[in-house]
Amino acid sequence: MNHYEHALHFVLWGKWDDLFTLMLRSNDDILRKRIEQFLHAYYYSINHHEIIERHDQLIEYIDHAMKINDHHSLNV
C-alpha cells in the first residue's frame, strides 16, 4: 500500500491518529496540507459544513493522486 491508499483507508475508517502519523511521514506536501486542514476542522471547527468540505477536499485529492500514481506506474 502506498501513502494514498493508507490515507484513504484511514479517512474511511475514522483512524485519525493514524492519519495524523501519515501526515507527518508523507513526502507529498499537498497531501500533508489536506490532512492537516481536515484534522484541524474536525477537532476545532463548530461549523459542520467546513468539516464536510475539508473531508471532501481530502478525499478528492487522494483520488486524484491515486489516479496519477497509477498512470505513472503503468508507463514505467
N, C-alpha and C positions, 0 to 999 in steps of 0.2 A: 504494500500500500504506500502511495506517495502522500505528501502533506495535504493535498487537496482531498483525497479520499478520506484521510483521517479527519480533516476539518468537517467534511460533510457528515460523517458518522457522528462526530461529537455534537454537531449542531442538531441533528435529527433526534438524537437520544438525550439531549439536555445535559451533556457531560461538560459543564462549564469549566471545571478545574483542569480537565484535560485540554480543552480548547485554549485556555489561558497558557498552559505549558507549551502548546504548539505555537501560539503566538510568539512566545519568547524564543523559540528554536527555529522558526521558519526564516528562510532567506528571501522570501517574497515580501517585499515591503508593502505592497498593496494588500496582500492577504493579512499581514500583521495589522495594518491600519483598519481594515474592515472588521477584524475580530475585536480590536480594541474599541472601536466605535459601538459595536453591538453590545459587548460586555458592559461598557460604561452606561449605555442606555438601559440595559436590563437591570443593572443593580441600582442606578441612581435616578432614572427618569420616572416621573409620575405620569407622563404622557404615554398612553398605550400606543398611540399612532406612531410615535417616534421609535418605540421598541420594535414594532412590527416592520416599520420602514427599514431600520438598521438590520433586522433579521433577513428581510427580503434582499437587501443590497449584498449582504454576505453570501447568501445562497446563490444569487445571480453571478457574483464574481467567482465563486467556487466552480459553478457550472461552466462559465466562460473559460477559466483557467484549465479545467479538465479537458475541454474540447481542444484547446490549443496544445496542451501537453500530449494528447492522443494523436493529434495531427503531426506533431514533430516526431513522435516515436514511430509513426508509420513511414515517414520519409527517411528514416535512418537505415 
